[in-house]
Amino acid sequence: MKKYFLIPAVAVALGLASCGGDNTNNTNTTATTEQSSNDATPTVEGIENVNISNSWTVEGNDNMKFDTELIRVKAGEPLEITLKNVGSLPKESMGHNFVILKPGVDVATFGGEAAAAADNEYIPKSSLSSVVAHTKLLGPGEQDKISVTLEKGVYEYICSFPGHFGMMKGKIVAE
């Protein structure tokens, strides 16, 4: 369903972009784009306010929220992430996991596929190549730890329990 909202938004953006403008502005945009493409890691708003650490604990709750939405790590070094489900609702109705996706994976598509993968704790077997690492599905009071080494880049993470990925998400910036 979200794809249907994306198409008109893209059409409007393209329409606005095709409107006339002064060439000076277009030149500046091009220069900025070229400068950004030379950077190894894309800029993520607010990341400068996050300390670099390769050991993180993230909590998921009954309000379908992670307490951490930005994680900053050193690329090429082992990263440990512990997920704690601090909620009280049963796993069958409010389970949480922590799934790190490879850069460029369409989160909405992955989330849709995950909703149909109850037999594999909402990690779709058809999309395993899109996953860097994931915790097990956790019930209230449970925790799980994953260890992974990330290359430079920006990685999205989500909870893949049905309906959660739209709110329970964040980014890992590996520098």
C-alpha positions as CSV (number, residue, x, y, z in Angstrom):
1,M,0.0,0.0,0.0
2,K,2.9,2.4,0.8
3,K,4.1,1.9,-2.8
4,Y,0.9,3.5,-4.1
5,F,1.6,6.7,-2.0
6,L,5.2,6.8,-3.2
7,I,4.4,6.9,-6.9
8,P,2.4,10.2,-6.7
9,A,5.0,11.7,-4.5
10,V,7.8,10.9,-7.0
11,A,5.7,12.2,-9.8
12,V,5.2,15.5,-8.0
13,A,8.9,15.8,-7.2
14,L,9.8,15.1,-10.8
15,G,7.3,17.7,-11.9
16,L,8.7,20.3,-9.6
17,A,12.3,19.5,-10.6
18,S,11.5,19.9,-14.3
19,C,10.2,23.4,-13.8
20,G,12.5,26.2,-15.0
21,G,15.1,27.6,-12.8
22,D,18.3,29.5,-13.0
23,N,21.4,27.6,-14.1
24,T,23.5,28.8,-11.2
25,N,21.3,26.9,-8.8
26,N,21.6,23.7,-10.9
27,T,25.4,24.1,-11.0
28,N,25.6,24.3,-7.2
29,T,23.4,21.3,-6.9
30,T,25.7,19.3,-9.2
31,A,28.8,20.4,-7.3
32,T,27.2,19.3,-4.0
33,T,26.1,16.0,-5.4
34,E,29.7,15.3,-6.8
35,Q,31.2,16.3,-3.4
36,S,28.8,13.9,-1.6
37,S,29.5,11.1,-4.0
38,N,33.2,11.4,-3.1
39,D,32.5,10.8,0.6
40,A,32.7,7.1,1.7
41,T,29.7,7.4,4.0
42,P,26.6,9.4,3.2
43,T,25.6,12.1,5.7
44,V,22.8,11.1,8.1
45,E,21.1,14.0,9.9
46,G,22.0,14.1,13.6
47,I,24.8,11.5,13.4
48,E,27.3,14.1,14.6
49,N,25.5,14.1,17.9
50,V,26.0,10.3,18.4
51,N,29.1,8.9,20.0
52,I,31.0,6.1,18.2
53,S,30.7,2.8,20.0
54,N,30.8,-0.8,18.8
55,S,28.7,-2.0,21.7
56,W,25.1,-1.0,21.8
57,T,22.0,-2.0,23.8
58,V,18.6,-1.2,22.2
59,E,15.3,-1.6,23.9
60,G,12.0,-2.3,22.1
61,N,8.7,-1.7,23.9
62,D,4.9,-2.2,23.7
63,N,4.5,1.2,22.0
64,M,6.4,-0.3,18.9
65,K,9.4,2.0,19.4
66,F,13.1,1.4,19.7
67,D,14.8,3.7,22.3
68,T,17.7,4.2,19.8
69,E,17.2,5.4,16.3
70,L,20.8,6.3,15.3
71,I,23.8,4.1,15.9
72,R,27.4,5.2,15.0
73,V,30.1,2.6,14.8
74,K,33.7,2.1,13.5
75,A,33.6,0.2,10.2
76,G,35.7,-2.9,10.0
77,E,35.6,-3.6,13.7
78,P,33.3,-6.1,15.5
79,L,30.0,-4.6,16.5
80,E,27.8,-6.1,19.3
81,I,24.1,-5.1,19.6
82,T,21.9,-6.4,22.4
83,L,18.2,-6.1,21.9
84,K,16.0,-6.1,25.0
85,N,12.2,-6.4,24.9
86,V,11.2,-4.2,27.8
87,G,7.4,-4.6,27.0
88,S,4.9,-6.7,28.9
89,L,2.6,-7.9,26.0
90,P,3.0,-11.5,24.8
91,K,5.4,-12.4,22.1
92,E,2.6,-13.6,19.8
93,S,1.1,-10.1,19.7
94,M,4.1,-7.8,20.4
95,G,7.3,-9.7,19.7
96,H,10.3,-7.7,18.7
97,N,13.5,-8.5,16.8
98,F,16.4,-6.4,15.4
99,V,17.1,-6.9,11.7
100,I,20.1,-5.1,10.0
101,L,19.4,-4.7,6.3
102,K,22.0,-4.4,3.6
103,P,22.3,-0.9,2.1
104,G,19.7,-0.2,-0.7
105,V,17.2,-2.8,0.5
106,D,13.6,-1.5,0.1
107,V,12.3,-1.6,3.7
108,A,8.6,-1.6,2.8
109,T,9.1,-4.6,0.4
110,F,11.1,-6.5,3.0
111,G,8.6,-5.7,5.7
112,G,5.7,-7.0,3.6
113,E,7.6,-10.2,2.9
114,A,8.5,-10.6,6.6
115,A,4.8,-10.4,7.6
116,A,4.2,-13.7,5.8
117,A,7.2,-15.4,7.4
118,A,5.8,-16.3,10.8
119,D,7.4,-19.8,10.5
120,N,10.8,-18.2,10.5
121,E,10.3,-15.6,13.2
122,Y,9.4,-13.0,10.5
123,I,12.7,-13.3,8.6
124,P,11.6,-14.2,5.1
125,K,13.8,-17.0,3.7
126,S,13.3,-15.6,0.2
127,S,15.1,-12.4,1.3
128,L,17.9,-13.7,3.5
129,S,20.4,-12.1,1.0
130,S,19.0,-8.7,2.1
131,V,19.8,-9.3,5.8
132,V,23.2,-8.6,7.4
133,A,22.3,-10.0,10.8
134,H,19.2,-10.4,13.1
135,T,18.3,-11.3,16.6
136,K,15.7,-13.9,17.4
137,L,12.1,-12.8,18.0
138,L,11.8,-11.8,21.6
139,G,9.0,-11.8,24.1
140,P,8.6,-9.6,27.2
141,G,11.8,-9.5,29.4
142,E,13.9,-11.4,26.9
143,Q,17.1,-10.3,25.2
144,D,19.4,-11.4,22.4
145,K,22.8,-10.3,21.2
146,I,24.2,-10.2,17.6
147,S,27.8,-9.7,16.6
148,V,28.7,-8.5,13.1
149,T,31.5,-6.5,11.4
150,L,30.2,-3.8,9.0
151,E,31.9,-2.1,6.1
152,K,31.6,1.7,5.7
153,G,28.1,2.7,4.9
154,V,24.6,3.4,6.2
155,Y,22.5,0.4,7.2
156,E,18.8,0.5,8.1
157,Y,17.5,-1.7,10.9
158,I,14.0,-2.6,11.7
159,C,11.7,-4.9,13.8
160,S,10.2,-7.2,11.2
161,F,7.2,-8.3,13.3
162,P,4.1,-7.6,11.2
163,G,3.3,-3.9,11.2
164,H,6.3,-2.8,13.3
165,F,8.8,-1.9,10.6
166,G,7.1,1.5,9.9
167,M,7.8,2.7,13.5
168,M,10.5,0.4,14.8
169,K,13.4,1.5,12.7
170,G,16.7,3.3,12.7
171,K,20.1,3.6,11.0
172,I,23.5,2.4,11.7
173,V,26.3,4.6,10.3
174,A,29.6,2.7,9.9
175,E,32.5,5.1,9.5
